[in-house]
Amino acid sequence: MPALAAGRNGLLTATDVHVSDYPTVEAMRWIGQTLERETRGRLRIRLYHSGQLGREAEAIDMARFGAIDFARVYSGALNNAFPLTRALCLPYAFDSVAHMRRSMDGEVGRAVLDGFSGRGLVGLAIYDSGARCFYNARRPIRTPADLHGMKIRVPVSDIFIRLLRQFGANATPLSLGEVYSGMETRMIDGAENNIRSFHSSRHFEAARYWSQSEHSYAPDVLLLSRRTWDALDAGDRELLRDAARRSVAVMREAWDASEAAAREEVLAAGIEANEVDIDAFRAAAAPLLAGYRRDPRIEALYAQIRATA
């Protein structure tokens, strides 16, 4: 029996800021069920969803130092500590969900996951996070000029902070859990995220305008504490890595169904949705994109991403 299983009675801990039925939570729950079945109960996962263990930045540190085992986090939250993840967050790097999935299933995904080694983490899987778009309480966004003067929540990521400034908005870094109250109190005017999170977080109750900018398809990442990995024997490591790999299909199936349902429900609730001038947004984002591409590591990954378009 591996040292970890002996020390914790085989119970592993996992965290996700999203709600219980969110696709990434369902994927991690599936991993736990698979481990429990394949080891006849010797390995199990206790899953803390809905941000019960705090914000994503805290989850990353807890996993790095072994306080928890698994952390599902948004790639934007990893940009500063793990530079290769910046390639996944660049504006208009991906053309669609299908394009993003092809890239993550190939060399780009493998390179990013390998990039966590040596920093206290093991990269296990890359999950969808949909098309990130703008929503707000003031007006439709059709061009970057419509964002001028607006306070828009962004993840705590330099790329997104700089991107919103390129668009003319006042970028306001906040954790996901602070967005609803921020809009209610008018500390912020809106945010940017995928429509599944827009629905599950109930942000559509405070922000009545949805603008289909699709400025990023930055995915989520499933991470494991390196300390946990080192405590497992070879057989359990292989079982865990295989379960994580297979969980991607589980997550994608749940994502596709729930994203469509979320869109129907927010539109039925009276949300005003509009298309945007994509060319105008691409042009506004171009200087930021060019700046990040000066890094040879990012440029190499970006070139591979575009090659799979």
C-alpha positions as CSV (number, residue, x, y, z in Angstrom):
1,M,0.0,0.0,0.0
2,P,1.4,3.4,-0.9
3,A,2.5,5.7,2.0
4,L,-0.3,8.2,1.3
5,A,-3.0,5.7,1.4
6,A,-1.6,4.3,4.7
7,G,-1.2,7.8,6.2
8,R,-4.7,9.1,5.2
9,N,-6.5,5.8,5.0
10,G,-6.7,6.2,1.2
11,L,-8.7,9.4,1.3
12,L,-7.7,12.1,-1.2
13,T,-9.1,15.6,-1.2
14,A,-10.1,17.7,-4.2
15,T,-11.3,21.3,-4.6
16,D,-13.2,23.3,-7.2
17,V,-14.8,26.7,-6.9
18,H,-17.8,25.7,-9.1
19,V,-21.1,24.3,-8.0
20,S,-21.9,20.6,-7.5
21,D,-23.3,19.9,-11.0
22,Y,-20.7,21.9,-12.9
23,P,-18.9,19.7,-15.6
24,T,-15.5,20.0,-14.0
25,V,-16.9,18.9,-10.7
26,E,-18.7,16.0,-12.3
27,A,-15.4,14.9,-14.0
28,M,-13.5,14.9,-10.7
29,R,-16.4,13.0,-9.1
30,W,-16.1,10.4,-11.9
31,I,-12.4,10.1,-11.2
32,G,-13.1,9.4,-7.6
33,Q,-15.7,6.8,-8.4
34,T,-13.3,5.2,-10.8
35,L,-10.4,5.1,-8.3
36,E,-12.7,3.6,-5.6
37,R,-14.0,1.0,-8.0
38,E,-10.6,0.0,-9.4
39,T,-9.0,-0.2,-5.9
40,R,-12.0,-1.7,-4.2
41,G,-12.3,1.2,-1.9
42,R,-8.6,1.6,-1.0
43,L,-8.4,5.0,-2.8
44,R,-11.2,7.5,-2.6
45,I,-11.7,11.2,-3.2
46,R,-13.5,13.7,-1.0
47,L,-14.6,16.5,-3.2
48,Y,-15.1,20.1,-1.9
49,H,-17.0,22.0,-4.5
50,S,-18.5,25.5,-4.6
51,G,-15.4,27.1,-3.2
52,Q,-15.6,25.5,0.2
53,L,-11.8,25.5,0.5
54,G,-11.4,29.1,-0.8
55,R,-10.3,30.7,-4.0
56,E,-8.4,29.2,-6.9
57,A,-5.1,31.0,-5.9
58,E,-5.4,29.4,-2.5
59,A,-6.1,26.0,-4.0
60,I,-3.0,26.2,-6.1
61,D,-0.8,26.9,-3.1
62,M,-2.5,24.2,-1.0
63,A,-1.9,21.6,-3.6
64,R,1.8,22.7,-4.1
65,F,2.4,22.3,-0.4
66,G,0.4,19.1,0.1
67,A,-2.5,20.5,2.1
68,I,-4.9,19.1,-0.5
69,D,-4.4,16.6,-3.2
70,F,-6.3,17.8,-6.3
71,A,-7.1,21.3,-7.5
72,R,-9.2,22.2,-10.5
73,V,-8.2,25.7,-11.5
74,Y,-8.7,28.1,-14.4
75,S,-5.5,28.5,-16.5
76,G,-5.6,32.3,-16.1
77,A,-4.9,31.8,-12.4
78,L,-1.8,29.9,-13.3
79,N,-0.2,32.4,-15.7
80,N,2.2,34.2,-13.3
81,A,3.6,31.1,-11.7
82,F,3.6,28.8,-14.7
83,P,4.4,30.9,-17.8
84,L,3.5,28.2,-20.4
85,T,-0.1,28.5,-19.5
86,R,-0.1,32.0,-20.9
87,A,-0.3,30.6,-24.4
88,L,-3.7,29.1,-23.5
89,C,-5.1,32.5,-22.5
90,L,-4.0,34.7,-25.4
91,P,-6.8,36.6,-27.0
92,Y,-8.2,34.9,-30.2
93,A,-5.6,32.2,-30.1
94,F,-8.4,29.6,-30.5
95,D,-11.1,29.9,-33.1
96,S,-13.6,27.6,-31.5
97,V,-14.2,24.9,-28.8
98,A,-13.3,22.2,-31.4
99,H,-10.0,24.0,-32.2
100,M,-9.1,24.3,-28.5
101,R,-9.9,20.6,-27.9
102,R,-7.7,19.6,-30.8
103,S,-4.8,21.6,-29.4
104,M,-5.2,20.3,-25.9
105,D,-5.4,16.7,-27.1
106,G,-2.1,17.2,-28.9
107,E,1.4,18.5,-28.3
108,V,0.3,21.8,-26.9
109,G,-1.7,20.2,-24.1
110,R,1.1,17.8,-23.3
111,A,3.7,20.6,-23.2
112,V,1.6,22.6,-20.8
113,L,0.9,19.7,-18.5
114,D,4.6,18.8,-18.4
115,G,5.4,22.4,-17.5
116,F,4.1,21.8,-14.0
117,S,6.8,19.3,-13.0
118,G,9.4,20.7,-10.7
119,R,7.1,23.2,-9.1
120,G,5.3,21.0,-6.6
121,L,2.5,20.0,-9.0
122,V,1.6,17.3,-11.5
123,G,-0.6,18.3,-14.5
124,L,-3.2,15.6,-15.0
125,A,-5.8,16.9,-17.5
126,I,-7.1,20.0,-19.4
127,Y,-10.8,20.7,-19.3
128,D,-13.0,23.1,-21.3
129,S,-13.9,26.5,-20.0
130,G,-15.9,27.6,-23.0
131,A,-15.8,30.9,-24.9
132,R,-15.2,33.9,-22.6
133,C,-17.6,36.8,-23.4
134,F,-18.6,40.0,-21.8
135,Y,-21.7,40.6,-19.6
136,N,-22.7,43.8,-17.8
137,A,-25.5,45.8,-16.2
138,R,-25.3,48.9,-18.4
139,R,-25.4,48.4,-22.1
140,P,-24.7,46.0,-25.0
141,I,-21.0,45.7,-26.0
142,R,-20.5,45.7,-29.7
143,T,-17.0,47.2,-30.2
144,P,-14.2,47.9,-27.7
145,A,-15.4,51.5,-27.6
146,D,-18.5,50.4,-25.7
147,L,-16.3,49.1,-22.9
148,H,-14.7,52.5,-22.3
149,G,-15.2,53.7,-18.7
150,M,-16.7,50.4,-17.6
151,K,-15.3,48.5,-14.5
152,I,-15.1,44.9,-15.6
153,R,-14.0,42.0,-13.4
154,V,-11.2,39.9,-14.7
155,P,-9.3,36.9,-13.1
156,V,-6.2,37.7,-11.2
157,S,-4.1,37.3,-14.4
158,D,-1.8,39.9,-16.1
159,I,-3.0,38.8,-19.5
160,F,-6.7,39.6,-18.8
161,I,-5.9,42.8,-16.9
162,R,-3.8,44.0,-19.8
163,L,-6.4,42.8,-22.4
164,L,-9.2,44.7,-20.8
165,R,-7.1,47.8,-20.7
166,Q,-6.4,47.4,-24.4
167,F,-10.2,47.3,-24.9
168,G,-10.5,50.6,-22.9
169,A,-12.2,49.1,-19.8
170,N,-11.1,49.5,-16.2
171,A,-9.9,46.0,-15.4
172,T,-10.9,45.0,-11.8
173,P,-9.3,41.7,-10.6
174,L,-11.6,39.8,-8.3
175,S,-12.2,36.2,-7.3
176,L,-15.3,34.6,-8.9
177,G,-17.1,34.6,-5.6
178,E,-16.9,38.4,-5.3
179,V,-18.5,39.2,-8.7
180,Y,-22.2,38.9,-7.8
181,S,-22.0,41.3,-4.8
182,G,-19.6,43.5,-6.8
183,M,-22.3,44.0,-9.5
184,E,-25.1,44.4,-6.9
185,T,-23.2,47.2,-5.1
186,R,-22.1,48.7,-8.4
187,M,-18.4,48.3,-7.5
188,I,-18.1,46.8,-10.9
189,D,-20.3,47.1,-14.0
190,G,-19.8,43.6,-15.3
191,A,-17.4,40.7,-16.0
192,E,-16.2,38.3,-18.6
193,N,-16.7,34.5,-18.4
194,N,-18.3,31.6,-20.2
195,I,-22.1,31.3,-20.3
196,R,-22.1,28.2,-18.2
197,S,-20.5,30.1,-15.3
198,F,-22.7,33.2,-16.1
199,H,-25.7,30.9,-15.4
200,S,-24.4,28.8,-12.5
201,S,-23.2,31.8,-10.5
202,R,-26.5,33.5,-11.1
203,H,-24.7,36.6,-12.4
204,F,-27.5,37.0,-15.0
205,E,-29.7,38.2,-12.2
206,A,-27.4,41.3,-11.9
207,A,-26.1,41.7,-15.4
208,R,-28.8,41.8,-18.1
209,Y,-26.5,42.2,-21.2
210,W,-24.5,39.4,-22.8
211,S,-22.1,40.2,-25.6
212,Q,-20.6,37.3,-27.7
213,S,-17.0,38.5,-27.9
214,E,-15.4,35.0,-27.6
215,H,-12.1,36.8,-26.8
216,S,-10.6,33.7,-25.1
217,Y,-11.2,30.0,-24.8
218,A,-8.7,29.6,-22.0
219,P,-9.3,26.2,-20.5
220,D,-9.2,24.7,-17.0
221,V,-6.5,22.5,-15.6
222,L,-6.7,19.6,-13.2
223,L,-3.6,19.5,-10.9
224,L,-2.3,17.0,-8.3
225,S,0.1,17.7,-5.5
226,R,3.5,16.5,-6.2
227,R,3.8,15.2,-2.7
228,T,0.7,13.0,-3.3
229,W,2.1,11.7,-6.6
230,D,5.4,10.8,-4.9
231,A,3.6,8.9,-2.1
232,L,1.7,6.7,-4.6
233,D,3.2,3.5,-6.0
234,A,3.7,3.0,-9.7
235,G,0.5,1.1,-10.2
236,D,-1.7,3.8,-8.5
237,R,0.0,6.5,-10.4
238,E,-0.8,4.8,-13.7
239,L,-4.4,4.2,-12.6
240,L,-4.8,7.9,-11.6
241,R,-3.3,9.3,-14.7
242,D,-5.4,7.0,-16.9
243,A,-8.6,8.0,-15.0
244,A,-7.8,11.7,-15.3
245,R,-7.2,11.3,-19.1
246,R,-10.5,9.5,-19.6
247,S,-12.3,12.1,-17.4
248,V,-11.8,14.7,-20.2
249,A,-14.4,12.9,-22.4
250,V,-16.8,12.8,-19.4
251,M,-16.3,16.5,-18.8
252,R,-16.8,17.4,-22.4
253,E,-20.0,15.5,-22.7
254,A,-21.4,17.2,-19.6
255,W,-20.1,20.6,-20.8
256,D,-21.8,20.5,-24.2
257,A,-25.1,19.5,-22.7
258,S,-25.0,22.0,-19.8
259,E,-23.7,24.9,-21.9
260,A,-26.6,24.6,-24.3
261,A,-29.1,24.4,-21.4
262,A,-27.5,27.4,-19.7
263,R,-27.8,29.5,-22.8
264,E,-31.5,28.6,-23.2
265,E,-32.2,29.4,-19.5
266,V,-30.5,32.8,-19.4
267,L,-32.2,33.9,-22.7
268,A,-35.6,32.7,-21.3
269,A,-34.8,34.9,-18.2
270,G,-34.8,37.9,-20.5
271,I,-31.1,38.4,-21.0
272,E,-30.3,40.7,-24.0
273,A,-27.7,38.9,-26.1
274,N,-25.8,40.4,-29.1
275,E,-23.0,39.7,-31.5
276,V,-19.9,41.9,-31.6
277,D,-17.5,43.3,-34.2
278,I,-15.0,40.5,-33.8
279,D,-12.5,42.2,-36.2
280,A,-12.5,45.3,-34.0
281,F,-11.8,43.3,-30.9
282,R,-9.0,41.3,-32.7
283,A,-7.4,44.6,-33.8
284,A,-7.6,46.1,-30.3
285,A,-6.0,42.9,-28.8
286,A,-3.2,42.6,-31.5
287,P,-0.6,44.7,-29.6
288,L,-0.9,42.6,-26.5
289,L,-0.8,39.4,-28.5
290,A,2.4,40.5,-30.3
291,G,4.0,41.4,-27.0
292,Y,3.5,37.9,-25.5
293,R,4.6,36.3,-28.7
294,R,8.1,37.8,-28.2
295,D,8.7,35.1,-25.7
296,P,10.1,32.1,-27.7
297,R,8.3,29.6,-25.5
298,I,5.0,31.2,-26.0
299,E,5.5,31.8,-29.7
300,A,6.3,28.1,-30.2
301,L,3.1,27.0,-28.5
302,Y,1.1,29.7,-30.2
303,A,2.4,28.5,-33.6
304,Q,1.3,25.0,-32.8
305,I,-2.1,26.2,-31.7
306,R,-2.6,28.1,-34.9
307,A,-1.4,25.0,-36.9
308,T,-4.4,23.0,-35.5
309,A,-7.0,25.7,-36.5
